[in-house]
């Protein structure tokens, strides 16, 4: 009952390569103009690579409301699948 969409700062032409290479199995969208990451407030400036997103997860309802968010500025830490599943299941009740 969920749809997974990932948003990448890479240009659209790079996304096909990523999808084929990693066989993602979900939709991957380009945010090369940084509009989504700025709107969600999850961007930062990297001196070497320019504007980058902070790893983030958002659960969005069919009414387009954010029902859960996980943002961690340390890219080494990602949300656990158990926590994400619990958050998704909690929103169903």
Secondary structure, DSSP 8 states (H G I E B T S, - for coil): ----EEEESS-HHHHHHHHHHHT--SEEEE-TT-HHHHHHT-EEEETTTEEEE--EEEEE-TTS-EEEEEE-S-TT----HHHHHHHHHHHH-
